[in-house]
Amino acid sequence: MYFIKKNLLNIIICVLAFGVIGTAVNFFIPPAGTTYEEYYTLESGLEPNSIANLNIQLNETVNNASDNIRVASVEGQSGSDMLKLVIGTESGINYNSIHAQAMDIIAGEGIVTADSAGLNTFETPNTALKLIIILISLLIGAAAGIIIALNNRNISTEEDIQHYLGERTLGTF
């Protein structure tokens, strides 16, 4: 009990210092993935099976690059003049090459895009990794604080003299 009373503040300071370091490290962690949604205006309406055919071709070519996520997909309604291309990237996957392959497949299917109607970008944070980094840094801070406290054998107060030497003090200077 005396150990905690004497060293609690030092342990808390170490835990907080390492927690701040772990939080600072998290600013440099890249996102887990990025999703790009592109909308295209078409010169003519979509045919009934064109979306299914495009997704089949994307699955056979582009989506084989990743085991974890579906890299590219196309959405739209038959008869509509709007086409939505969704590209999801993770580390190691280049957006520009996927976009070029997807546009080649769309053009190969006979669909002519007249104009790009917009681009939305969404980043997926690496929340689990960031939490693990913070928890590990807090545990390292607690361990460092306890090690520093165990090595602190200084006698600096009257309570230290009574605890370590078992003697009462007559006075202090």
N, C-alpha and C positions, 0 to 999 in steps of 0.2 A: 504494500500500500504506500509506503514511504517513497518507493521508486517512482510510482506514478505521480505522486504529489510533487516530487522534485523535478521531474523531467517531462511532464505532460505538455507544457508549452513548447519545448524544443521539438518534441515529436510532431505536434500539430503544425509547427512552422515548416518542418521538412516535408510533411505530407502535402501541405498547400503549395510549397515551392515546386515539388515534382508534379503536382496536378496542373500548375500553370505551364510548366514545360511541356507536359503531354498535350495540353490544349493548344499551345503554340505549334506543336508538331502537326496537329490536325489541320491547320490552315494550308499545309502543303500536300495533303492527301488529295489526289485527283478524284473526280467523280467515277462511280462504278460504270456508268454508261451514259450515252447521249442518244436521244430520240429526235429525229428530224421529221417533221410533217410538211410535205410540200403539196400545194394545190395547183392543178393545171386546168386551164380552160382548153377544151378540145374543139377542133374545127367541125366535127360531126359528133352525133350522139354515140354512146357505147352500145355495142351489139350485146345480145343476151348472154353469150358465153365468154365474152372477151375478158372479163375480170377473172373468171375461173382459170382460163387459159394462161393469163399473165401470172397468176399466183403459182400455177403448176410449174411454169418455166422458171420463175424466181426460186422456187423450192429446189429445182433440179440443178441450178447453177449457183446463184448468189448465196443462198441460205446454207449451202454445204461448207461455207468458210468457218462457221461457228457451231459448236455443239451445244452451247448454253442458251443462246437467244435466237429468235427468228429475226434475221437481219433485215430483210426487205419484204414488203407486202404492198398490194395495191387494193384500194377500196373505191367503190363507185356503184352507181345504180344503172341498170340498162336503160338506154334512151337518154341518159343525162349527158350534159356536155361538161361535167366536172369530174376530175380524176384526182384521187388522193394517193400520194406515194409516201409510205412510212418506212424510214430507214432507221434501224436501231444499231448503234455501234457500241463496242466495248473496247478495252485497251487492246491494241494490236490490229484493229480493223480500221481501214482508211475509208472515210466517208466519200471522198471524191471518186475513188475507183468503184465503189458500190453504186454510187449515183450514175456513173457513166455506163456501167453494165445494165442497170435497171432501165435507163433511157434507151439503150440499144435494144433491149428486149421489147420495150413498149413500141419503139419504131418498127421492129421486126414483125410485130403483130398487126401492123397497118394502122395504128392509132397515131394521129398527127396532133401534137400539142401546139396550140396557137400562142398561149401566153402562160406565164407563171403567175398564179393569183396570190401567192403568199407562202411564207416559210415560217414555221414555228419550231423552236428548239427547246427541248426539255432535258435537264440533266438529272440523273438518278444519283443521289448522294451515297457515299460509302458509310452508312450509319453504323453498321455492326463493327466495321474495322475501327472507326473513330471511337466508339465506346470501349472496345477492347484496349486501344492505346491509352485512353484516359484511366481505365481501371488498373492496367499494369503499371502506369506511372504513379498512381496513388499507392499501390502496394509496394513499389520500390521506395517511395518516399517514406512509408511507414517503417519498412525494414531499415532504411538508412537512419531514420530518427531514433529507432531503438538501439541500433549499433552505436551511434554517437552517444546516446544516453548511458549505455552500459560501460562505455569507456570514460565517462565523466566521474572521476573519483575526487574531485575538488571538495575541500571542506571550506564552506564560505558562510554558513550561518550557525546560529546556536543549535538549531535542530540537527544539523549535520554532526556537530560534536557529540550531542547526546545519542544520535543514532549509531555512528561509527565507533565512538570511543566508550560509550556508556558512562560518561562523566557529565556532571553539571558544570556550567560555566559560572564564574564569579562576576564577570563583566566583560565588556568589549571595548576596544579603542576605536 
